[in-house]
Amino acid sequence: MTLPIISLSSFILSLFGVLGVTLFIYKSITIAVSKLGKINE
């Protein structure tokens, strides 16, 4: 009974980790684009 719970929690943690990394990359890209846009202006 404990194994499914552990696997589920680890799956959720990994899912949140992937979401966090994706959001971090997206934010860094948007910041870089905004900086490039300011330089071009």
C-alpha distance matrix in Angstrom:
0.0 3.8 5.7 6.2 7.2 9.3 10.8 11.6 13.2 15.1 16.2 17.6 19.2 20.8 22.0 23.6 25.1 26.7 28.0 29.4 31.1 32.5 33.9 35.4 37.1 38.3 39.7 41.4 43.0 44.3 45.7 47.4 48.8 50.2 51.8 53.3 54.6 56.3 57.9 59.2 60.8
3.8 0.0 3.8 5.7 5.4 6.3 8.8 10.0 10.8 12.4 14.3 15.5 16.6 18.4 20.0 21.3 22.5 24.4 25.9 26.9 28.6 30.3 31.6 32.8 34.7 36.1 37.3 38.9 40.6 42.0 43.2 44.9 46.5 47.8 49.3 50.9 52.3 53.8 55.4 56.9 58.5
5.7 3.8 0.0 3.8 5.5 5.2 6.2 8.5 10.0 10.6 12.1 14.2 15.3 16.4 18.1 20.0 20.8 22.4 24.2 25.5 26.8 28.4 30.1 31.3 32.8 34.4 35.9 37.2 38.8 40.4 41.8 43.1 44.7 46.3 47.7 49.1 50.6 52.3 53.7 55.1 56.8
6.2 5.7 3.8 0.0 3.8 5.5 5.1 6.0 8.5 9.8 10.3 12.1 14.1 15.1 16.1 18.2 19.6 20.8 22.3 24.0 25.5 26.7 28.3 29.9 31.3 32.6 34.2 35.9 37.2 38.6 40.2 41.7 43.0 44.6 46.3 47.6 48.9 50.7 52.3 53.4 55.1
7.2 5.4 5.5 3.8 0.0 3.8 5.5 5.1 6.1 8.5 9.7 10.5 12.1 14.1 15.1 16.5 18.1 19.9 21.0 22.3 24.2 25.6 26.8 28.3 30.1 31.3 32.6 34.4 36.0 37.2 38.6 40.4 41.8 43.1 44.7 46.3 47.5 49.1 50.8 52.2 53.7
9.3 6.3 5.2 5.5 3.8 0.0 3.8 5.4 5.2 6.1 8.5 9.9 10.5 12.1 14.0 15.3 16.2 18.2 19.8 20.8 22.3 24.2 25.5 26.6 28.4 30.0 31.2 32.6 34.4 35.9 37.1 38.7 40.3 41.7 43.1 44.7 46.2 47.7 49.2 50.7 52.3
10.8 8.8 6.2 5.1 5.5 3.8 0.0 3.8 5.5 5.1 6.0 8.6 9.8 10.4 12.0 14.2 15.0 16.3 18.2 19.7 20.8 22.3 24.1 25.4 26.8 28.3 29.9 31.3 32.7 34.4 35.8 37.2 38.6 40.3 41.8 43.1 44.6 46.4 47.7 49.0 50.8
11.6 10.0 8.5 6.0 5.1 5.4 3.8 0.0 3.8 5.5 5.0 6.2 8.6 9.9 10.4 12.3 14.0 15.3 16.4 18.2 19.9 21.0 22.4 24.1 25.7 26.8 28.4 30.1 31.5 32.8 34.4 36.0 37.3 38.7 40.5 41.9 43.1 44.9 46.5 47.7 49.3
13.2 10.8 10.0 8.5 6.1 5.2 5.5 3.8 0.0 3.8 5.4 5.1 6.1 8.6 9.7 10.5 12.1 14.2 15.2 16.2 18.2 19.8 20.9 22.2 24.2 25.5 26.6 28.3 30.1 31.3 32.6 34.4 35.9 37.1 38.7 40.4 41.6 43.2 44.8 46.2 47.7
15.1 12.4 10.6 9.8 8.5 6.1 5.1 5.5 3.8 0.0 3.8 5.4 5.0 6.1 8.4 9.8 10.3 12.2 14.1 15.0 16.3 18.2 19.7 20.7 22.3 24.0 25.4 26.7 28.4 30.0 31.2 32.6 34.3 35.8 37.2 38.7 40.2 41.8 43.2 44.6 46.4
16.2 14.3 12.1 10.3 9.7 8.5 6.0 5.0 5.4 3.8 0.0 3.8 5.4 5.2 6.1 8.6 9.7 10.5 12.3 14.1 15.3 16.4 18.3 19.8 21.1 22.4 24.2 25.7 26.9 28.5 30.1 31.5 32.8 34.5 36.1 37.4 38.7 40.6 42.0 43.2 44.9
17.6 15.5 14.2 12.1 10.5 9.9 8.6 6.2 5.1 5.4 3.8 0.0 3.8 5.5 5.0 6.2 8.5 9.9 10.5 12.1 14.2 15.2 16.3 18.1 19.9 20.9 22.3 24.2 25.6 26.7 28.3 30.1 31.3 32.6 34.4 35.9 37.1 38.8 40.5 41.7 43.2
19.2 16.6 15.3 14.1 12.1 10.5 9.8 8.6 6.1 5.0 5.4 3.8 0.0 3.8 5.4 5.2 6.1 8.7 9.8 10.4 12.2 14.2 15.2 16.2 18.3 19.8 20.8 22.3 24.2 25.5 26.7 28.4 30.0 31.3 32.7 34.4 35.8 37.3 38.8 40.3 41.9
20.8 18.4 16.4 15.1 14.1 12.1 10.4 9.9 8.6 6.1 5.2 5.5 3.8 0.0 3.8 5.5 4.8 6.2 8.6 9.7 10.4 12.2 14.1 15.1 16.4 18.2 19.8 20.9 22.4 24.2 25.5 26.8 28.4 30.1 31.4 32.8 34.3 36.1 37.4 38.7 40.5
22.0 20.0 18.1 16.1 15.1 14.0 12.0 10.4 9.7 8.4 6.1 5.0 5.4 3.8 0.0 3.8 5.3 5.2 6.2 8.6 10.0 10.6 12.3 14.2 15.5 16.4 18.3 20.0 21.1 22.5 24.3 25.8 26.9 28.5 30.3 31.5 32.8 34.7 36.2 37.3 39.0
23.6 21.3 20.0 18.2 16.5 15.3 14.2 12.3 10.5 9.8 8.6 6.2 5.2 5.5 3.8 0.0 3.8 5.4 5.0 6.0 8.5 9.7 10.3 12.0 14.1 15.0 16.2 18.1 19.7 20.8 22.2 24.1 25.4 26.6 28.3 30.0 31.1 32.7 34.4 35.8 37.2
25.1 22.5 20.8 19.6 18.1 16.2 15.0 14.0 12.1 10.3 9.7 8.5 6.1 4.8 5.3 3.8 0.0 3.8 5.4 5.0 6.2 8.5 9.9 10.4 12.3 14.1 15.2 16.4 18.3 19.9 21.0 22.4 24.2 25.6 26.9 28.5 30.0 31.6 32.9 34.5 36.2
26.7 24.4 22.4 20.8 19.9 18.2 16.3 15.3 14.2 12.2 10.5 9.9 8.7 6.2 5.2 5.4 3.8 0.0 3.8 5.4 5.2 6.1 8.6 9.8 10.6 12.1 14.1 15.3 16.4 18.2 19.9 21.0 22.4 24.2 25.7 26.8 28.3 30.3 31.6 32.7 34.6
28.0 25.9 24.2 22.3 21.0 19.8 18.2 16.4 15.2 14.1 12.3 10.5 9.8 8.6 6.2 5.0 5.4 3.8 0.0 3.8 5.5 5.1 6.1 8.5 9.9 10.4 12.1 14.2 15.3 16.3 18.2 19.9 20.9 22.3 24.2 25.6 26.6 28.5 30.2 31.3 32.8
29.4 26.9 25.5 24.0 22.3 20.8 19.7 18.2 16.2 15.0 14.1 12.1 10.4 9.7 8.6 6.0 5.0 5.4 3.8 0.0 3.8 5.4 5.1 6.1 8.6 9.8 10.5 12.2 14.2 15.3 16.4 18.2 19.8 21.0 22.4 24.2 25.5 26.9 28.6 30.1 31.6
31.1 28.6 26.8 25.5 24.2 22.3 20.8 19.9 18.2 16.3 15.3 14.2 12.2 10.4 10.0 8.5 6.2 5.2 5.5 3.8 0.0 3.8 5.5 5.0 6.1 8.5 9.8 10.5 12.2 14.2 15.3 16.4 18.2 19.9 21.0 22.4 24.1 25.8 26.9 28.4 30.3
32.5 30.3 28.4 26.7 25.6 24.2 22.3 21.0 19.8 18.2 16.4 15.2 14.2 12.2 10.6 9.7 8.5 6.1 5.1 5.4 3.8 0.0 3.8 5.4 5.2 6.1 8.6 9.9 10.5 12.2 14.2 15.3 16.4 18.3 20.0 21.0 22.3 24.4 25.7 26.8 28.6
33.9 31.6 30.1 28.3 26.8 25.5 24.1 22.4 20.9 19.7 18.3 16.3 15.2 14.1 12.3 10.3 9.9 8.6 6.1 5.1 5.5 3.8 0.0 3.8 5.5 5.0 6.0 8.5 9.8 10.4 12.1 14.1 15.2 16.3 18.2 19.8 20.8 22.5 24.3 25.5 26.9
35.4 32.8 31.3 29.9 28.3 26.6 25.4 24.1 22.2 20.7 19.8 18.1 16.2 15.1 14.2 12.0 10.4 9.8 8.5 6.1 5.0 5.4 3.8 0.0 3.8 5.5 5.2 6.1 8.6 9.9 10.5 12.2 14.2 15.4 16.5 18.3 19.8 21.2 22.6 24.3 25.9
37.1 34.7 32.8 31.3 30.1 28.4 26.8 25.7 24.2 22.3 21.1 19.9 18.3 16.4 15.5 14.1 12.3 10.6 9.9 8.6 6.1 5.2 5.5 3.8 0.0 3.8 5.5 5.1 6.1 8.6 9.9 10.5 12.2 14.2 15.3 16.4 18.1 20.0 21.0 22.3 24.3
38.3 36.1 34.4 32.6 31.3 30.0 28.3 26.8 25.5 24.0 22.4 20.9 19.8 18.2 16.4 15.0 14.1 12.1 10.4 9.8 8.5 6.1 5.0 5.5 3.8 0.0 3.8 5.5 5.2 6.2 8.6 9.9 10.5 12.3 14.2 15.3 16.3 18.4 20.0 20.9 22.6
39.7 37.3 35.9 34.2 32.6 31.2 29.9 28.4 26.6 25.4 24.2 22.3 20.8 19.8 18.3 16.2 15.2 14.1 12.1 10.5 9.8 8.6 6.0 5.2 5.5 3.8 0.0 3.8 5.4 5.1 6.1 8.6 9.8 10.5 12.2 14.2 15.2 16.5 18.4 19.9 21.1
41.4 38.9 37.2 35.9 34.4 32.6 31.3 30.1 28.3 26.7 25.7 24.2 22.3 20.9 20.0 18.1 16.4 15.3 14.2 12.2 10.5 9.9 8.5 6.1 5.1 5.5 3.8 0.0 3.8 5.5 5.1 6.1 8.6 9.9 10.5 12.2 14.1 15.4 16.5 18.3 20.1
43.0 40.6 38.8 37.2 36.0 34.4 32.7 31.5 30.1 28.4 26.9 25.6 24.2 22.4 21.1 19.7 18.3 16.4 15.3 14.2 12.2 10.5 9.8 8.6 6.1 5.2 5.4 3.8 0.0 3.8 5.4 5.1 6.1 8.6 9.8 10.4 12.1 14.2 15.3 16.3 18.3
44.3 42.0 40.4 38.6 37.2 35.9 34.4 32.8 31.3 30.0 28.5 26.7 25.5 24.2 22.5 20.8 19.9 18.2 16.3 15.3 14.2 12.2 10.4 9.9 8.6 6.2 5.1 5.5 3.8 0.0 3.8 5.5 5.0 6.1 8.6 9.8 10.3 12.3 14.2 15.2 16.5
45.7 43.2 41.8 40.2 38.6 37.1 35.8 34.4 32.6 31.2 30.1 28.3 26.7 25.5 24.3 22.2 21.0 19.9 18.2 16.4 15.3 14.2 12.1 10.5 9.9 8.6 6.1 5.1 5.4 3.8 0.0 3.8 5.5 5.1 6.2 8.6 9.8 10.6 12.4 14.3 15.5
47.4 44.9 43.1 41.7 40.4 38.7 37.2 36.0 34.4 32.6 31.5 30.1 28.4 26.8 25.8 24.1 22.4 21.0 19.9 18.2 16.4 15.3 14.1 12.2 10.5 9.9 8.6 6.1 5.1 5.5 3.8 0.0 3.8 5.5 5.1 6.2 8.5 9.9 10.6 12.3 14.3
48.8 46.5 44.7 43.0 41.8 40.3 38.6 37.3 35.9 34.3 32.8 31.3 30.0 28.4 26.9 25.4 24.2 22.4 20.9 19.8 18.2 16.4 15.2 14.2 12.2 10.5 9.8 8.6 6.1 5.0 5.5 3.8 0.0 3.8 5.4 5.1 6.1 8.6 9.8 10.4 12.3
50.2 47.8 46.3 44.6 43.1 41.7 40.3 38.7 37.1 35.8 34.5 32.6 31.3 30.1 28.5 26.6 25.6 24.2 22.3 21.0 19.9 18.3 16.3 15.4 14.2 12.3 10.5 9.9 8.6 6.1 5.1 5.5 3.8 0.0 3.8 5.4 5.0 6.2 8.7 9.8 10.7
51.8 49.3 47.7 46.3 44.7 43.1 41.8 40.5 38.7 37.2 36.1 34.4 32.7 31.4 30.3 28.3 26.9 25.7 24.2 22.4 21.0 20.0 18.2 16.5 15.3 14.2 12.2 10.5 9.8 8.6 6.2 5.1 5.4 3.8 0.0 3.8 5.4 5.1 6.3 8.7 10.0
53.3 50.9 49.1 47.6 46.3 44.7 43.1 41.9 40.4 38.7 37.4 35.9 34.4 32.8 31.5 30.0 28.5 26.8 25.6 24.2 22.4 21.0 19.8 18.3 16.4 15.3 14.2 12.2 10.4 9.8 8.6 6.2 5.1 5.4 3.8 0.0 3.8 5.4 5.0 6.1 8.7
54.6 52.3 50.6 48.9 47.5 46.2 44.6 43.1 41.6 40.2 38.7 37.1 35.8 34.3 32.8 31.1 30.0 28.3 26.6 25.5 24.1 22.3 20.8 19.8 18.1 16.3 15.2 14.1 12.1 10.3 9.8 8.5 6.1 5.0 5.4 3.8 0.0 3.8 5.4 5.1 6.3
56.3 53.8 52.3 50.7 49.1 47.7 46.4 44.9 43.2 41.8 40.6 38.8 37.3 36.1 34.7 32.7 31.6 30.3 28.5 26.9 25.8 24.4 22.5 21.2 20.0 18.4 16.5 15.4 14.2 12.3 10.6 9.9 8.6 6.2 5.1 5.4 3.8 0.0 3.8 5.5 5.2
57.9 55.4 53.7 52.3 50.8 49.2 47.7 46.5 44.8 43.2 42.0 40.5 38.8 37.4 36.2 34.4 32.9 31.6 30.2 28.6 26.9 25.7 24.3 22.6 21.0 20.0 18.4 16.5 15.3 14.2 12.4 10.6 9.8 8.7 6.3 5.0 5.4 3.8 0.0 3.8 5.5
59.2 56.9 55.1 53.4 52.2 50.7 49.0 47.7 46.2 44.6 43.2 41.7 40.3 38.7 37.3 35.8 34.5 32.7 31.3 30.1 28.4 26.8 25.5 24.3 22.3 20.9 19.9 18.3 16.3 15.2 14.3 12.3 10.4 9.8 8.7 6.1 5.1 5.5 3.8 0.0 3.8
60.8 58.5 56.8 55.1 53.7 52.3 50.8 49.3 47.7 46.4 44.9 43.2 41.9 40.5 39.0 37.2 36.2 34.6 32.8 31.6 30.3 28.6 26.9 25.9 24.3 22.6 21.1 20.1 18.3 16.5 15.5 14.3 12.3 10.7 10.0 8.7 6.3 5.2 5.5 3.8 0.0
